[in-house]
Amino acid sequence: MTVDETGVFDGAAELDVAGVRCPVRVRLAGHLNPIDGRYHWQGLAYGTPDELQVGKTAQLWIGNRSAAVRLVEMIPSGQLMLSGVGTPPYDLSYGEASSTEPRDPGHGQR
């Protein structure tokens, strides 16, 4: 459950809205924001129930990891846009040991 070589996670997940879990497929990516120093991630959820209300918060589960997520909007093609701030519910490493924190791509080296 790691990102691919482009930094995108694409895989199975569960969206927990008010204690009700529904299986979805997600495509997520993110970046470390230099202004606030936090990791911002977002993407699309495929196969969400039609009755989900945008603007609400939920928990996104990928395996045994979870993170708070905002249900942003339903886009015209039918997917639900999601966004989160902080450690995402997927492993950010690619081709290396597992990590739950965003990688620092060379910043801070002397």
MODELLER restraints for C-alpha pairs under 7 A, 6 or more apart:
rsr = mdl.restraints
at = mdl.atoms
rsr.add(forms.Gaussian(group=physical.xy_distance, feature=features.Distance(at['CA:1:A'], at['CA:90:A']), mean=6.31, stdev=0.5))
rsr.add(forms.Gaussian(group=physical.xy_distance, feature=features.Distance(at['CA:1:A'], at['CA:91:A']), mean=6.15, stdev=0.5))
rsr.add(forms.Gaussian(group=physical.xy_distance, feature=features.Distance(at['CA:2:A'], at['CA:9:A']), mean=6.39, stdev=0.5))
rsr.add(forms.Gaussian(group=physical.xy_distance, feature=features.Distance(at['CA:2:A'], at['CA:90:A']), mean=6.29, stdev=0.5))
rsr.add(forms.Gaussian(group=physical.xy_distance, feature=features.Distance(at['CA:2:A'], at['CA:91:A']), mean=4.68, stdev=0.5))
rsr.add(forms.Gaussian(group=physical.xy_distance, feature=features.Distance(at['CA:2:A'], at['CA:92:A']), mean=5.93, stdev=0.5))
rsr.add(forms.Gaussian(group=physical.xy_distance, feature=features.Distance(at['CA:2:A'], at['CA:93:A']), mean=6.06, stdev=0.5))
rsr.add(forms.Gaussian(group=physical.xy_distance, feature=features.Distance(at['CA:2:A'], at['CA:94:A']), mean=6.19, stdev=0.5))
rsr.add(forms.Gaussian(group=physical.xy_distance, feature=features.Distance(at['CA:3:A'], at['CA:9:A']), mean=4.44, stdev=0.5))
rsr.add(forms.Gaussian(group=physical.xy_distance, feature=features.Distance(at['CA:3:A'], at['CA:91:A']), mean=6.71, stdev=0.5))
rsr.add(forms.Gaussian(group=physical.xy_distance, feature=features.Distance(at['CA:3:A'], at['CA:92:A']), mean=5.81, stdev=0.5))
rsr.add(forms.Gaussian(group=physical.xy_distance, feature=features.Distance(at['CA:3:A'], at['CA:93:A']), mean=6.53, stdev=0.5))
rsr.add(forms.Gaussian(group=physical.xy_distance, feature=features.Distance(at['CA:3:A'], at['CA:94:A']), mean=5.84, stdev=0.5))
rsr.add(forms.Gaussian(group=physical.xy_distance, feature=features.Distance(at['CA:4:A'], at['CA:94:A']), mean=6.39, stdev=0.5))
rsr.add(forms.Gaussian(group=physical.xy_distance, feature=features.Distance(at['CA:5:A'], at['CA:94:A']), mean=6.66, stdev=0.5))
rsr.add(forms.Gaussian(group=physical.xy_distance, feature=features.Distance(at['CA:7:A'], at['CA:29:A']), mean=6.22, stdev=0.5))
rsr.add(forms.Gaussian(group=physical.xy_distance, feature=features.Distance(at['CA:8:A'], at['CA:27:A']), mean=6.72, stdev=0.5))
rsr.add(forms.Gaussian(group=physical.xy_distance, feature=features.Distance(at['CA:8:A'], at['CA:28:A']), mean=5.64, stdev=0.5))
rsr.add(forms.Gaussian(group=physical.xy_distance, feature=features.Distance(at['CA:8:A'], at['CA:29:A']), mean=4.81, stdev=0.5))
rsr.add(forms.Gaussian(group=physical.xy_distance, feature=features.Distance(at['CA:9:A'], at['CA:27:A']), mean=5.52, stdev=0.5))
rsr.add(forms.Gaussian(group=physical.xy_distance, feature=features.Distance(at['CA:9:A'], at['CA:28:A']), mean=5.09, stdev=0.5))
rsr.add(forms.Gaussian(group=physical.xy_distance, feature=features.Distance(at['CA:9:A'], at['CA:29:A']), mean=6.35, stdev=0.5))
rsr.add(forms.Gaussian(group=physical.xy_distance, feature=features.Distance(at['CA:10:A'], at['CA:26:A']), mean=5.62, stdev=0.5))
rsr.add(forms.Gaussian(group=physical.xy_distance, feature=features.Distance(at['CA:10:A'], at['CA:27:A']), mean=4.36, stdev=0.5))
rsr.add(forms.Gaussian(group=physical.xy_distance, feature=features.Distance(at['CA:10:A'], at['CA:28:A']), mean=6.53, stdev=0.5))
rsr.add(forms.Gaussian(group=physical.xy_distance, feature=features.Distance(at['CA:11:A'], at['CA:25:A']), mean=5.47, stdev=0.5))
rsr.add(forms.Gaussian(group=physical.xy_distance, feature=features.Distance(at['CA:11:A'], at['CA:26:A']), mean=5.60, stdev=0.5))
rsr.add(forms.Gaussian(group=physical.xy_distance, feature=features.Distance(at['CA:11:A'], at['CA:27:A']), mean=6.77, stdev=0.5))
rsr.add(forms.Gaussian(group=physical.xy_distance, feature=features.Distance(at['CA:12:A'], at['CA:24:A']), mean=6.06, stdev=0.5))
rsr.add(forms.Gaussian(group=physical.xy_distance, feature=features.Distance(at['CA:12:A'], at['CA:25:A']), mean=4.53, stdev=0.5))
rsr.add(forms.Gaussian(group=physical.xy_distance, feature=features.Distance(at['CA:12:A'], at['CA:26:A']), mean=6.35, stdev=0.5))
rsr.add(forms.Gaussian(group=physical.xy_distance, feature=features.Distance(at['CA:12:A'], at['CA:62:A']), mean=6.86, stdev=0.5))
rsr.add(forms.Gaussian(group=physical.xy_distance, feature=features.Distance(at['CA:13:A'], at['CA:23:A']), mean=5.97, stdev=0.5))
rsr.add(forms.Gaussian(group=physical.xy_distance, feature=features.Distance(at['CA:13:A'], at['CA:24:A']), mean=5.34, stdev=0.5))
rsr.add(forms.Gaussian(group=physical.xy_distance, feature=features.Distance(at['CA:13:A'], at['CA:25:A']), mean=5.71, stdev=0.5))
rsr.add(forms.Gaussian(group=physical.xy_distance, feature=features.Distance(at['CA:13:A'], at['CA:26:A']), mean=6.55, stdev=0.5))
rsr.add(forms.Gaussian(group=physical.xy_distance, feature=features.Distance(at['CA:13:A'], at['CA:60:A']), mean=6.95, stdev=0.5))
rsr.add(forms.Gaussian(group=physical.xy_distance, feature=features.Distance(at['CA:13:A'], at['CA:61:A']), mean=5.55, stdev=0.5))
rsr.add(forms.Gaussian(group=physical.xy_distance, feature=features.Distance(at['CA:13:A'], at['CA:62:A']), mean=4.66, stdev=0.5))
rsr.add(forms.Gaussian(group=physical.xy_distance, feature=features.Distance(at['CA:14:A'], at['CA:21:A']), mean=6.08, stdev=0.5))
rsr.add(forms.Gaussian(group=physical.xy_distance, feature=features.Distance(at['CA:14:A'], at['CA:22:A']), mean=5.45, stdev=0.5))
rsr.add(forms.Gaussian(group=physical.xy_distance, feature=features.Distance(at['CA:14:A'], at['CA:23:A']), mean=4.45, stdev=0.5))
rsr.add(forms.Gaussian(group=physical.xy_distance, feature=features.Distance(at['CA:14:A'], at['CA:24:A']), mean=5.64, stdev=0.5))
rsr.add(forms.Gaussian(group=physical.xy_distance, feature=features.Distance(at['CA:14:A'], at['CA:60:A']), mean=5.87, stdev=0.5))
rsr.add(forms.Gaussian(group=physical.xy_distance, feature=features.Distance(at['CA:14:A'], at['CA:61:A']), mean=4.96, stdev=0.5))
rsr.add(forms.Gaussian(group=physical.xy_distance, feature=features.Distance(at['CA:14:A'], at['CA:62:A']), mean=6.52, stdev=0.5))
rsr.add(forms.Gaussian(group=physical.xy_distance, feature=features.Distance(at['CA:15:A'], at['CA:21:A']), mean=5.44, stdev=0.5))
rsr.add(forms.Gaussian(group=physical.xy_distance, feature=features.Distance(at['CA:15:A'], at['CA:22:A']), mean=5.34, stdev=0.5))
rsr.add(forms.Gaussian(group=physical.xy_distance, feature=features.Distance(at['CA:15:A'], at['CA:23:A']), mean=6.42, stdev=0.5))
rsr.add(forms.Gaussian(group=physical.xy_distance, feature=features.Distance(at['CA:15:A'], at['CA:24:A']), mean=6.84, stdev=0.5))
rsr.add(forms.Gaussian(group=physical.xy_distance, feature=features.Distance(at['CA:15:A'], at['CA:58:A']), mean=6.87, stdev=0.5))
rsr.add(forms.Gaussian(group=physical.xy_distance, feature=features.Distance(at['CA:15:A'], at['CA:59:A']), mean=5.96, stdev=0.5))
rsr.add(forms.Gaussian(group=physical.xy_distance, feature=features.Distance(at['CA:15:A'], at['CA:60:A']), mean=4.74, stdev=0.5))
rsr.add(forms.Gaussian(group=physical.xy_distance, feature=features.Distance(at['CA:15:A'], at['CA:61:A']), mean=6.26, stdev=0.5))
rsr.add(forms.Gaussian(group=physical.xy_distance, feature=features.Distance(at['CA:16:A'], at['CA:22:A']), mean=6.55, stdev=0.5))
rsr.add(forms.Gaussian(group=physical.xy_distance, feature=features.Distance(at['CA:16:A'], at['CA:58:A']), mean=5.68, stdev=0.5))
rsr.add(forms.Gaussian(group=physical.xy_distance, feature=features.Distance(at['CA:16:A'], at['CA:59:A']), mean=5.01, stdev=0.5))
rsr.add(forms.Gaussian(group=physical.xy_distance, feature=features.Distance(at['CA:16:A'], at['CA:60:A']), mean=6.22, stdev=0.5))
rsr.add(forms.Gaussian(group=physical.xy_distance, feature=features.Distance(at['CA:17:A'], at['CA:58:A']), mean=4.88, stdev=0.5))
rsr.add(forms.Gaussian(group=physical.xy_distance, feature=features.Distance(at['CA:17:A'], at['CA:59:A']), mean=6.70, stdev=0.5))
rsr.add(forms.Gaussian(group=physical.xy_distance, feature=features.Distance(at['CA:24:A'], at['CA:45:A']), mean=6.17, stdev=0.5))
rsr.add(forms.Gaussian(group=physical.xy_distance, feature=features.Distance(at['CA:24:A'], at['CA:46:A']), mean=5.67, stdev=0.5))
rsr.add(forms.Gaussian(group=physical.xy_distance, feature=features.Distance(at['CA:24:A'], at['CA:47:A']), mean=5.35, stdev=0.5))
rsr.add(forms.Gaussian(group=physical.xy_distance, feature=features.Distance(at['CA:24:A'], at['CA:48:A']), mean=6.11, stdev=0.5))
rsr.add(forms.Gaussian(group=physical.xy_distance, feature=features.Distance(at['CA:25:A'], at['CA:45:A']), mean=5.64, stdev=0.5))
rsr.add(forms.Gaussian(group=physical.xy_distance, feature=features.Distance(at['CA:25:A'], at['CA:46:A']), mean=5.10, stdev=0.5))
rsr.add(forms.Gaussian(group=physical.xy_distance, feature=features.Distance(at['CA:25:A'], at['CA:47:A']), mean=6.79, stdev=0.5))
rsr.add(forms.Gaussian(group=physical.xy_distance, feature=features.Distance(at['CA:26:A'], at['CA:44:A']), mean=5.59, stdev=0.5))
rsr.add(forms.Gaussian(group=physical.xy_distance, feature=features.Distance(at['CA:26:A'], at['CA:45:A']), mean=4.44, stdev=0.5))
rsr.add(forms.Gaussian(group=physical.xy_distance, feature=features.Distance(at['CA:26:A'], at['CA:46:A']), mean=6.16, stdev=0.5))
rsr.add(forms.Gaussian(group=physical.xy_distance, feature=features.Distance(at['CA:27:A'], at['CA:43:A']), mean=5.44, stdev=0.5))
rsr.add(forms.Gaussian(group=physical.xy_distance, feature=features.Distance(at['CA:27:A'], at['CA:44:A']), mean=5.43, stdev=0.5))
rsr.add(forms.Gaussian(group=physical.xy_distance, feature=features.Distance(at['CA:27:A'], at['CA:45:A']), mean=6.73, stdev=0.5))
rsr.add(forms.Gaussian(group=physical.xy_distance, feature=features.Distance(at['CA:28:A'], at['CA:41:A']), mean=6.78, stdev=0.5))
rsr.add(forms.Gaussian(group=physical.xy_distance, feature=features.Distance(at['CA:28:A'], at['CA:42:A']), mean=5.47, stdev=0.5))
rsr.add(forms.Gaussian(group=physical.xy_distance, feature=features.Distance(at['CA:28:A'], at['CA:43:A']), mean=4.27, stdev=0.5))
rsr.add(forms.Gaussian(group=physical.xy_distance, feature=features.Distance(at['CA:28:A'], at['CA:44:A']), mean=6.63, stdev=0.5))
rsr.add(forms.Gaussian(group=physical.xy_distance, feature=features.Distance(at['CA:29:A'], at['CA:41:A']), mean=5.47, stdev=0.5))
rsr.add(forms.Gaussian(group=physical.xy_distance, feature=features.Distance(at['CA:29:A'], at['CA:42:A']), mean=5.81, stdev=0.5))
rsr.add(forms.Gaussian(group=physical.xy_distance, feature=features.Distance(at['CA:29:A'], at['CA:43:A']), mean=6.31, stdev=0.5))
rsr.add(forms.Gaussian(group=physical.xy_distance, feature=features.Distance(at['CA:30:A'], at['CA:39:A']), mean=6.78, stdev=0.5))
rsr.add(forms.Gaussian(group=physical.xy_distance, feature=features.Distance(at['CA:30:A'], at['CA:40:A']), mean=5.37, stdev=0.5))
rsr.add(forms.Gaussian(group=physical.xy_distance, feature=features.Distance(at['CA:30:A'], at['CA:41:A']), mean=3.77, stdev=0.5))
rsr.add(forms.Gaussian(group=physical.xy_distance, feature=features.Distance(at['CA:30:A'], at['CA:42:A']), mean=6.18, stdev=0.5))
rsr.add(forms.Gaussian(group=physical.xy_distance, feature=features.Distance(at['CA:31:A'], at['CA:39:A']), mean=5.57, stdev=0.5))
rsr.add(forms.Gaussian(group=physical.xy_distance, feature=features.Distance(at['CA:31:A'], at['CA:40:A']), mean=5.55, stdev=0.5))
rsr.add(forms.Gaussian(group=physical.xy_distance, feature=features.Distance(at['CA:31:A'], at['CA:41:A']), mean=6.44, stdev=0.5))
rsr.add(forms.Gaussian(group=physical.xy_distance, feature=features.Distance(at['CA:32:A'], at['CA:38:A']), mean=5.65, stdev=0.5))
rsr.add(forms.Gaussian(group=physical.xy_distance, feature=features.Distance(at['CA:32:A'], at['CA:39:A']), mean=4.28, stdev=0.5))
rsr.add(forms.Gaussian(group=physical.xy_distance, feature=features.Distance(at['CA:32:A'], at['CA:40:A']), mean=6.24, stdev=0.5))
rsr.add(forms.Gaussian(group=physical.xy_distance, feature=features.Distance(at['CA:33:A'], at['CA:39:A']), mean=6.05, stdev=0.5))
rsr.add(forms.Gaussian(group=physical.xy_distance, feature=features.Distance(at['CA:33:A'], at['CA:40:A']), mean=6.72, stdev=0.5))
rsr.add(forms.Gaussian(group=physical.xy_distance, feature=features.Distance(at['CA:38:A'], at['CA:85:A']), mean=6.81, stdev=0.5))
rsr.add(forms.Gaussian(group=physical.xy_distance, feature=features.Distance(at['CA:38:A'], at['CA:86:A']), mean=5.87, stdev=0.5))
rsr.add(forms.Gaussian(group=physical.xy_distance, feature=features.Distance(at['CA:39:A'], at['CA:85:A']), mean=5.74, stdev=0.5))
rsr.add(forms.Gaussian(group=physical.xy_distance, feature=features.Distance(at['CA:39:A'], at['CA:86:A']), mean=4.97, stdev=0.5))
rsr.add(forms.Gaussian(group=physical.xy_distance, feature=features.Distance(at['CA:39:A'], at['CA:87:A']), mean=6.56, stdev=0.5))
rsr.add(forms.Gaussian(group=physical.xy_distance, feature=features.Distance(at['CA:39:A'], at['CA:102:A']), mean=6.93, stdev=0.5))
rsr.add(forms.Gaussian(group=physical.xy_distance, feature=features.Distance(at['CA:40:A'], at['CA:84:A']), mean=6.00, stdev=0.5))
rsr.add(forms.Gaussian(group=physical.xy_distance, feature=features.Distance(at['CA:40:A'], at['CA:85:A']), mean=4.53, stdev=0.5))
rsr.add(forms.Gaussian(group=physical.xy_distance, feature=features.Distance(at['CA:40:A'], at['CA:86:A']), mean=6.31, stdev=0.5))
rsr.add(forms.Gaussian(group=physical.xy_distance, feature=features.Distance(at['CA:41:A'], at['CA:83:A']), mean=5.80, stdev=0.5))
rsr.add(forms.Gaussian(group=physical.xy_distance, feature=features.Distance(at['CA:41:A'], at['CA:84:A']), mean=5.31, stdev=0.5))
rsr.add(forms.Gaussian(group=physical.xy_distance, feature=features.Distance(at['CA:41:A'], at['CA:85:A']), mean=6.20, stdev=0.5))
rsr.add(forms.Gaussian(group=physical.xy_distance, feature=features.Distance(at['CA:41:A'], at['CA:88:A']), mean=6.99, stdev=0.5))
rsr.add(forms.Gaussian(group=physical.xy_distance, feature=features.Distance(at['CA:42:A'], at['CA:82:A']), mean=5.38, stdev=0.5))
rsr.add(forms.Gaussian(group=physical.xy_distance, feature=features.Distance(at['CA:42:A'], at['CA:83:A']), mean=4.08, stdev=0.5))
rsr.add(forms.Gaussian(group=physical.xy_distance, feature=features.Distance(at['CA:42:A'], at['CA:84:A']), mean=6.10, stdev=0.5))
rsr.add(forms.Gaussian(group=physical.xy_distance, feature=features.Distance(at['CA:43:A'], at['CA:81:A']), mean=5.71, stdev=0.5))
rsr.add(forms.Gaussian(group=physical.xy_distance, feature=features.Distance(at['CA:43:A'], at['CA:82:A']), mean=5.41, stdev=0.5))
rsr.add(forms.Gaussian(group=physical.xy_distance, feature=features.Distance(at['CA:43:A'], at['CA:83:A']), mean=6.61, stdev=0.5))
rsr.add(forms.Gaussian(group=physical.xy_distance, feature=features.Distance(at['CA:44:A'], at['CA:79:A']), mean=6.05, stdev=0.5))
rsr.add(forms.Gaussian(group=physical.xy_distance, feature=features.Distance(at['CA:44:A'], at['CA:80:A']), mean=5.49, stdev=0.5))
rsr.add(forms.Gaussian(group=physical.xy_distance, feature=features.Distance(at['CA:44:A'], at['CA:81:A']), mean=4.57, stdev=0.5))
rsr.add(forms.Gaussian(group=physical.xy_distance, feature=features.Distance(at['CA:44:A'], at['CA:82:A']), mean=5.88, stdev=0.5))
rsr.add(forms.Gaussian(group=physical.xy_distance, feature=features.Distance(at['CA:45:A'], at['CA:79:A']), mean=5.71, stdev=0.5))
rsr.add(forms.Gaussian(group=physical.xy_distance, feature=features.Distance(at['CA:45:A'], at['CA:80:A']), mean=5.09, stdev=0.5))
rsr.add(forms.Gaussian(group=physical.xy_distance, feature=features.Distance(at['CA:45:A'], at['CA:81:A']), mean=6.39, stdev=0.5))
rsr.add(forms.Gaussian(group=physical.xy_distance, feature=features.Distance(at['CA:46:A'], at['CA:79:A']), mean=5.23, stdev=0.5))
rsr.add(forms.Gaussian(group=physical.xy_distance, feature=features.Distance(at['CA:46:A'], at['CA:80:A']), mean=6.77, stdev=0.5))
rsr.add(forms.Gaussian(group=physical.xy_distance, feature=features.Distance(at['CA:48:A'], at['CA:80:A']), mean=6.99, stdev=0.5))
rsr.add(forms.Gaussian(group=physical.xy_distance, feature=features.Distance(at['CA:54:A'], at['CA:71:A']), mean=4.94, stdev=0.5))
rsr.add(forms.Gaussian(group=physical.xy_distance, feature=features.Distance(at['CA:54:A'], at['CA:72:A']), mean=5.51, stdev=0.5))
rsr.add(forms.Gaussian(group=physical.xy_distance, feature=features.Distance(at['CA:54:A'], at['CA:73:A']), mean=5.35, stdev=0.5))
rsr.add(forms.Gaussian(group=physical.xy_distance, feature=features.Distance(at['CA:55:A'], at['CA:70:A']), mean=6.57, stdev=0.5))
rsr.add(forms.Gaussian(group=physical.xy_distance, feature=features.Distance(at['CA:55:A'], at['CA:71:A']), mean=5.37, stdev=0.5))
rsr.add(forms.Gaussian(group=physical.xy_distance, feature=features.Distance(at['CA:55:A'], at['CA:72:A']), mean=5.52, stdev=0.5))
rsr.add(forms.Gaussian(group=physical.xy_distance, feature=features.Distance(at['CA:56:A'], at['CA:70:A']), mean=5.95, stdev=0.5))
rsr.add(forms.Gaussian(group=physical.xy_distance, feature=features.Distance(at['CA:56:A'], at['CA:71:A']), mean=5.53, stdev=0.5))
rsr.add(forms.Gaussian(group=physical.xy_distance, feature=features.Distance(at['CA:57:A'], at['CA:68:A']), mean=6.85, stdev=0.5))
rsr.add(forms.Gaussian(group=physical.xy_distance, feature=features.Distance(at['CA:57:A'], at['CA:69:A']), mean=5.60, stdev=0.5))
rsr.add(forms.Gaussian(group=physical.xy_distance, feature=features.Distance(at['CA:57:A'], at['CA:70:A']), mean=4.43, stdev=0.5))
rsr.add(forms.Gaussian(group=physical.xy_distance, feature=features.Distance(at['CA:57:A'], at['CA:71:A']), mean=5.95, stdev=0.5))
rsr.add(forms.Gaussian(group=physical.xy_distance, feature=features.Distance(at['CA:58:A'], at['CA:68:A']), mean=5.81, stdev=0.5))
rsr.add(forms.Gaussian(group=physical.xy_distance, feature=features.Distance(at['CA:58:A'], at['CA:69:A']), mean=5.33, stdev=0.5))
rsr.add(forms.Gaussian(group=physical.xy_distance, feature=features.Distance(at['CA:58:A'], at['CA:70:A']), mean=6.35, stdev=0.5))
rsr.add(forms.Gaussian(group=physical.xy_distance, feature=features.Distance(at['CA:59:A'], at['CA:66:A']), mean=6.28, stdev=0.5))
rsr.add(forms.Gaussian(group=physical.xy_distance, feature=features.Distance(at['CA:59:A'], at['CA:67:A']), mean=5.53, stdev=0.5))
rsr.add(forms.Gaussian(group=physical.xy_distance, feature=features.Distance(at['CA:59:A'], at['CA:68:A']), mean=4.62, stdev=0.5))
rsr.add(forms.Gaussian(group=physical.xy_distance, feature=features.Distance(at['CA:59:A'], at['CA:69:A']), mean=5.72, stdev=0.5))
rsr.add(forms.Gaussian(group=physical.xy_distance, feature=features.Distance(at['CA:60:A'], at['CA:66:A']), mean=5.35, stdev=0.5))
rsr.add(forms.Gaussian(group=physical.xy_distance, feature=features.Distance(at['CA:60:A'], at['CA:67:A']), mean=5.49, stdev=0.5))
rsr.add(forms.Gaussian(group=physical.xy_distance, feature=features.Distance(at['CA:60:A'], at['CA:68:A']), mean=6.35, stdev=0.5))
rsr.add(forms.Gaussian(group=physical.xy_distance, feature=features.Distance(at['CA:60:A'], at['CA:69:A']), mean=6.27, stdev=0.5))
rsr.add(forms.Gaussian(group=physical.xy_distance, feature=features.Distance(at['CA:60:A'], at['CA:89:A']), mean=6.93, stdev=0.5))
rsr.add(forms.Gaussian(group=physical.xy_distance, feature=features.Distance(at['CA:61:A'], at['CA:67:A']), mean=6.87, stdev=0.5))
rsr.add(forms.Gaussian(group=physical.xy_distance, feature=features.Distance(at['CA:61:A'], at['CA:89:A']), mean=6.36, stdev=0.5))
rsr.add(forms.Gaussian(group=physical.xy_distance, feature=features.Distance(at['CA:62:A'], at['CA:89:A']), mean=5.77, stdev=0.5))
rsr.add(forms.Gaussian(group=physical.xy_distance, feature=features.Distance(at['CA:62:A'], at['CA:90:A']), mean=6.31, stdev=0.5))
rsr.add(forms.Gaussian(group=physical.xy_distance, feature=features.Distance(at['CA:65:A'], at['CA:89:A']), mean=4.95, stdev=0.5))
rsr.add(forms.Gaussian(group=physical.xy_distance, feature=features.Distance(at['CA:65:A'], at['CA:90:A']), mean=6.92, stdev=0.5))
rsr.add(forms.Gaussian(group=physical.xy_distance, feature=features.Distance(at['CA:66:A'], at['CA:89:A']), mean=4.73, stdev=0.5))
rsr.add(forms.Gaussian(group=physical.xy_distance, feature=features.Distance(at['CA:67:A'], at['CA:88:A']), mean=5.93, stdev=0.5))
rsr.add(forms.Gaussian(group=physical.xy_distance, feature=features.Distance(at['CA:67:A'], at['CA:89:A']), mean=5.34, stdev=0.5))
rsr.add(forms.Gaussian(group=physical.xy_distance, feature=features.Distance(at['CA:68:A'], at['CA:84:A']), mean=6.46, stdev=0.5))
rsr.add(forms.Gaussian(group=physical.xy_distance, feature=features.Distance(at['CA:69:A'], at['CA:82:A']), mean=6.35, stdev=0.5))
rsr.add(forms.Gaussian(group=physical.xy_distance, feature=features.Distance(at['CA:69:A'], at['CA:83:A']), mean=5.59, stdev=0.5))
rsr.add(forms.Gaussian(group=physical.xy_distance, feature=features.Distance(at['CA:69:A'], at['CA:84:A']), mean=4.80, stdev=0.5))
rsr.add(forms.Gaussian(group=physical.xy_distance, feature=features.Distance(at['CA:70:A'], at['CA:82:A']), mean=5.61, stdev=0.5))
rsr.add(forms.Gaussian(group=physical.xy_distance, feature=features.Distance(at['CA:70:A'], at['CA:83:A']), mean=5.26, stdev=0.5))
rsr.add(forms.Gaussian(group=physical.xy_distance, feature=features.Distance(at['CA:70:A'], at['CA:84:A']), mean=6.27, stdev=0.5))
rsr.add(forms.Gaussian(group=physical.xy_distance, feature=features.Distance(at['CA:71:A'], at['CA:81:A']), mean=6.31, stdev=0.5))
rsr.add(forms.Gaussian(group=physical.xy_distance, feature=features.Distance(at['CA:71:A'], at['CA:82:A']), mean=5.00, stdev=0.5))
rsr.add(forms.Gaussian(group=physical.xy_distance, feature=features.Distance(at['CA:71:A'], at['CA:83:A']), mean=6.93, stdev=0.5))
rsr.add(forms.Gaussian(group=physical.xy_distance, feature=features.Distance(at['CA:72:A'], at['CA:81:A']), mean=5.30, stdev=0.5))
rsr.add(forms.Gaussian(group=physical.xy_distance, feature=features.Distance(at['CA:72:A'], at['CA:82:A']), mean=5.45, stdev=0.5))
rsr.add(forms.Gaussian(group=physical.xy_distance, feature=features.Distance(at['CA:72:A'], at['CA:83:A']), mean=6.78, stdev=0.5))
rsr.add(forms.Gaussian(group=physical.xy_distance, feature=features.Distance(at['CA:73:A'], at['CA:80:A']), mean=5.81, stdev=0.5))
rsr.add(forms.Gaussian(group=physical.xy_distance, feature=features.Distance(at['CA:73:A'], at['CA:81:A']), mean=5.33, stdev=0.5))
rsr.add(forms.Gaussian(group=physical.xy_distance, feature=features.Distance(at['CA:74:A'], at['CA:80:A']), mean=4.52, stdev=0.5))
rsr.add(forms.Gaussian(group=physical.xy_distance, feature=features.Distance(at['CA:74:A'], at['CA:81:A']), mean=6.17, stdev=0.5))
rsr.add(forms.Gaussian(group=physical.xy_distance, feature=features.Distance(at['CA:75:A'], at['CA:81:A']), mean=6.96, stdev=0.5))
rsr.add(forms.Gaussian(group=physical.xy_distance, feature=features.Distance(at['CA:87:A'], at['CA:100:A']), mean=6.75, stdev=0.5))
rsr.add(forms.Gaussian(group=physical.xy_distance, feature=features.Distance(at['CA:87:A'], at['CA:101:A']), mean=6.12, stdev=0.5))
rsr.add(forms.Gaussian(group=physical.xy_distance, feature=features.Distance(at['CA:91:A'], at['CA:98:A']), mean=6.61, stdev=0.5))
rsr.add(forms.Gaussian(group=physical.xy_distance, feature=features.Distance(at['CA:91:A'], at['CA:99:A']), mean=6.09, stdev=0.5))
rsr.add(forms.Gaussian(group=physical.xy_distance, feature=features.Distance(at['CA:91:A'], at['CA:100:A']), mean=5.82, stdev=0.5))
rsr.add(forms.Gaussian(group=physical.xy_distance, feature=features.Distance(at['CA:92:A'], at['CA:99:A']), mean=6.67, stdev=0.5))
rsr.add(forms.Gaussian(group=physical.xy_distance, feature=features.Distance(at['CA:92:A'], at['CA:100:A']), mean=6.83, stdev=0.5))
rsr.add(forms.Gaussian(group=physical.xy_distance, feature=features.Distance(at['CA:92:A'], at['CA:102:A']), mean=6.09, stdev=0.5))
rsr.add(forms.Gaussian(group=physical.xy_distance, feature=features.Distance(at['CA:93:A'], at['CA:99:A']), mean=6.20, stdev=0.5))
